[in-house]
Amino acid sequence: MYGGGLTFTVHLLHSLGKKLVFKISKNYEKRTRDFGYGIEYQNVPLTVFDAIKNPFITDMYIDTLEG
């Protein structure tokens, strides 16, 4: 379910010294969750990125699970 995308992101974030990922979601959540390997993530709507001058986007997951 996660595989290479998660591993790539974690290695990249560790090499950049980052500890937080913003995950695009329909809703904004104040709390952070465990992304794995010492990284946290926070669900935020796409509009949050309008306020960031130069967002750094590493990769994108597409959820294709239905049902």
N, CA and C atoms as an extended XYZ file, in Angstrom:
201
Properties=species:S:1:pos:R:3:atomname:S:1:resname:S:1:resid:I:1 pbc="F F F"
N         0.821       -1.197        0.000 N   MET     1
C         0.000        0.000        0.000 CA  MET     1
C         0.862        1.258        0.000 C   MET     1
N         2.015        1.233        0.649 N   TYR     2
C         2.843        2.435        0.710 CA  TYR     2
C         4.064        2.292       -0.180 C   TYR     2
N         4.897        1.307        0.058 N   GLY     3
C         6.019        0.980       -0.799 CA  GLY     3
C         7.028        2.081       -1.022 C   GLY     3
N         7.472        2.203       -2.277 N   GLY     4
C         8.557        3.094       -2.639 CA  GLY     4
C         8.284        4.566       -2.419 C   GLY     4
N         7.043        5.002       -2.595 N   GLY     5
C         6.718        6.420       -2.417 CA  GLY     5
C         6.971        6.885       -0.995 C   GLY     5
N         6.562        6.105       -0.031 N   LEU     6
C         6.779        6.439        1.374 CA  LEU     6
C         8.266        6.440        1.701 C   LEU     6
N         8.966        5.413        1.261 N   THR     7
C        10.396        5.301        1.546 CA  THR     7
C        11.166        6.448        0.913 C   THR     7
N        10.856        6.772       -0.338 N   PHE     8
C        11.501        7.895       -1.022 CA  PHE     8
C        11.289        9.192       -0.250 C   PHE     8
N        10.043        9.452        0.135 N   THR     9
C         9.712       10.690        0.837 CA  THR     9
C        10.442       10.780        2.172 C   THR     9
N        10.461        9.689        2.917 N   VAL    10
C        11.131        9.680        4.221 CA  VAL    10
C        12.626        9.939        4.074 C   VAL    10
N        13.278        9.273        3.136 N   HIS    11
C        14.711        9.492        2.935 CA  HIS    11
C        14.994       10.934        2.504 C   HIS    11
N        14.167       11.466        1.619 N   LEU    12
C        14.340       12.845        1.174 CA  LEU    12
C        14.159       13.825        2.328 C   LEU    12
N        13.106       13.641        3.115 N   LEU    13
C        12.855       14.546        4.244 CA  LEU    13
C        13.963       14.472        5.284 C   LEU    13
N        14.463       13.285        5.567 N   HIS    14
C        15.566       13.160        6.519 CA  HIS    14
C        16.817       13.865        5.997 C   HIS    14
N        17.101       13.733        4.705 N   SER    15
C        18.290       14.384        4.148 CA  SER    15
C        18.155       15.901        4.154 C   SER    15
N        16.918       16.410        4.098 N   LEU    16
C        16.675       17.855        4.143 CA  LEU    16
C        16.472       18.372        5.567 C   LEU    16
N        16.442       17.469        6.542 N   GLY    17
C        16.250       17.869        7.937 CA  GLY    17
C        14.827       18.286        8.256 C   GLY    17
N        13.861       17.773        7.512 N   LYS    18
C        12.449       18.113        7.724 CA  LYS    18
C        11.767       17.025        8.547 C   LYS    18
N        10.787       17.430        9.348 N   LYS    19
C        10.091       16.486       10.221 CA  LYS    19
C         8.578       16.484       10.029 C   LYS    19
N         8.058       17.287        9.047 N   LEU    20
C         6.614       17.417        8.879 CA  LEU    20
C         6.252       17.401        7.403 C   LEU    20
N         5.168       16.682        7.072 N   VAL    21
C         4.629       16.604        5.720 CA  VAL    21
C         3.205       17.128        5.769 C   VAL    21
N         2.827       17.919        4.773 N   PHE    22
C         1.428       18.305        4.613 CA  PHE    22
C         0.805       17.378        3.584 C   PHE    22
N        -0.267       16.721        3.980 N   LYS    23
C        -0.983       15.825        3.079 CA  LYS    23
C        -2.243       16.536        2.610 C   LYS    23
N        -2.429       16.625        1.298 N   ILE    24
C        -3.602       17.307        0.759 CA  ILE    24
C        -4.842       16.471        1.041 C   ILE    24
N        -5.838       17.143        1.621 N   SER    25
C        -7.070       16.493        2.040 CA  SER    25
C        -8.219       17.464        1.835 C   SER    25
N        -9.430       16.998        1.998 N   LYS    26
C       -10.589       17.889        1.902 CA  LYS    26
C       -10.705       18.785        3.126 C   LYS    26
N       -10.218       18.301        4.261 N   ASN    27
C       -10.386       19.010        5.528 CA  ASN    27
C        -9.048       19.428        6.119 C   ASN    27
N        -9.081       20.477        6.925 N   TYR    28
C        -7.913       20.921        7.673 CA  TYR    28
C        -7.962       20.280        9.054 C   TYR    28
N        -6.875       19.671        9.455 N   GLU    29
C        -6.779       19.092       10.798 CA  GLU    29
C        -5.620       19.752       11.528 C   GLU    29
N        -5.866       20.195       12.750 N   LYS    30
C        -4.809       20.833       13.545 CA  LYS    30
C        -3.776       19.836       14.051 C   LYS    30
N        -4.213       18.621       14.334 N   ARG    31
C        -3.296       17.632       14.909 CA  ARG    31
C        -2.431       16.989       13.824 C   ARG    31
N        -1.267       16.537       14.247 N   THR    32
C        -0.394       15.803       13.340 CA  THR    32
C        -0.519       14.316       13.616 C   THR    32
N        -0.144       13.533       12.630 N   ARG    33
C        -0.196       12.076       12.746 CA  ARG    33
C         1.162       11.501       12.390 C   ARG    33
N         1.356       10.249       12.735 N   ASP    34
C         2.625        9.583       12.477 CA  ASP    34
C         2.703        9.138       11.015 C   ASP    34
N         3.661        9.674       10.273 N   PHE    35
C         3.909        9.294        8.883 CA  PHE    35
C         4.823        8.082        8.818 C   PHE    35
N         5.614        7.920        9.880 N   GLY    36
C         6.558        6.813        9.957 CA  GLY    36
C         7.990        7.302        9.947 C   GLY    36
N         8.877        6.541       10.548 N   TYR    37
C        10.310        6.822       10.555 CA  TYR    37
C        10.649        8.200       11.141 C   TYR    37
N         9.906        8.625       12.148 N   GLY    38
C        10.189        9.890       12.814 CA  GLY    38
C         9.649       11.118       12.113 C   GLY    38
N         8.783       10.948       11.145 N   ILE    39
C         8.179       12.054       10.396 CA  ILE    39
C         6.700       12.130       10.773 C   ILE    39
N         6.181       13.351       10.896 N   GLU    40
C         4.768       13.574       11.170 CA  GLU    40
C         4.102       14.137        9.920 C   GLU    40
N         2.780       13.967        9.806 N   TYR    41
C         2.048       14.604        8.713 CA  TYR    41
C         0.793       15.262        9.245 C   TYR    41
N         0.310       16.242        8.481 N   GLN    42
C        -0.896       16.969        8.848 CA  GLN    42
C        -1.773       17.074        7.607 C   GLN    42
N        -3.047       16.756        7.748 N   ASN    43
C        -4.004       16.883        6.648 CA  ASN    43
C        -4.405       18.344        6.492 C   ASN    43
N        -4.280       18.865        5.270 N   VAL    44
C        -4.642       20.253        4.973 CA  VAL    44
C        -5.297       20.308        3.598 C   VAL    44
N        -6.203       21.287        3.370 N   PRO    45
C        -6.792       21.431        2.038 CA  PRO    45
C        -5.789       22.069        1.073 C   PRO    45
N        -6.019       21.904       -0.199 N   LEU    46
C        -5.128       22.428       -1.225 CA  LEU    46
C        -4.965       23.941       -1.121 C   LEU    46
N        -5.972       24.637       -0.625 N   THR    47
C        -5.910       26.099       -0.516 CA  THR    47
C        -4.812       26.580        0.430 C   THR    47
N        -4.353       25.741        1.339 N   VAL    48
C        -3.264       26.113        2.253 CA  VAL    48
C        -2.001       26.457        1.457 C   VAL    48
N        -1.799       25.774        0.337 N   PHE    49
C        -0.593       25.994       -0.453 CA  PHE    49
C        -0.599       27.341       -1.170 C   PHE    49
N        -1.764       27.992       -1.268 N   ASP    50
C        -1.830       29.335       -1.845 CA  ASP    50
C        -1.064       30.340       -0.995 C   ASP    50
N        -0.978       30.085        0.305 N   ALA    51
C        -0.314       30.999        1.232 CA  ALA    51
C         1.195       30.751        1.321 C   ALA    51
N         1.684       29.672        0.728 N   ILE    52
C         3.109       29.345        0.775 CA  ILE    52
C         3.767       29.867       -0.495 C   ILE    52
N         4.778       30.701       -0.331 N   LYS    53
C         5.407       31.363       -1.476 CA  LYS    53
C         6.056       30.372       -2.447 C   LYS    53
N         6.883       29.493       -1.953 N   ASN    54
C         7.562       28.506       -2.790 CA  ASN    54
C         7.419       27.121       -2.177 C   ASN    54
N         6.262       26.473       -2.377 N   PRO    55
C         6.094       25.147       -1.767 CA  PRO    55
C         7.046       24.144       -2.389 C   PRO    55
N         7.534       23.227       -1.580 N   PHE    56
C         8.409       22.153       -2.041 CA  PHE    56
C         7.587       20.881       -2.054 C   PHE    56
N         7.260       20.403       -3.236 N   ILE    57
C         6.420       19.217       -3.380 CA  ILE    57
C         7.306       18.065       -3.831 C   ILE    57
N         7.322       16.981       -3.032 N   THR    58
C         8.217       15.876       -3.347 CA  THR    58
C         7.578       14.822       -4.230 C   THR    58
N         6.389       14.403       -3.901 N   ASP    59
C         5.720       13.383       -4.689 CA  ASP    59
C         4.236       13.405       -4.364 C   ASP    59
N         3.506       12.559       -5.042 N   MET    60
C         2.061       12.609       -4.906 CA  MET    60
C         1.524       11.180       -4.869 C   MET    60
N         0.622       10.928       -3.939 N   TYR    61
C        -0.045        9.632       -3.852 CA  TYR    61
C        -1.462        9.793       -4.396 C   TYR    61
N        -1.912        8.821       -5.141 N   ILE    62
C        -3.278        8.836       -5.633 CA  ILE    62
C        -3.973        7.606       -5.066 C   ILE    62
N        -5.031        7.851       -4.305 N   ASP    63
C        -5.777        6.757       -3.694 CA  ASP    63
C        -6.771        6.227       -4.721 C   ASP    63
N        -6.556        5.000       -5.171 N   THR    64
C        -7.438        4.417       -6.177 CA  THR    64
C        -8.356        3.358       -5.582 C   THR    64
N        -8.352        3.242       -4.264 N   LEU    65
C        -9.222        2.252       -3.616 CA  LEU    65
C       -10.662        2.730       -3.661 C   LEU    65
N       -11.547        1.897       -4.086 N   GLU    66
C       -12.964        2.235       -4.138 CA  GLU    66
C       -13.748        1.228       -3.323 C   GLU    66
N       -14.877        1.720       -2.773 N   GLY    67
C       -15.740        0.787       -2.049 CA  GLY    67
C       -15.680        0.996       -0.647 C   GLY    67
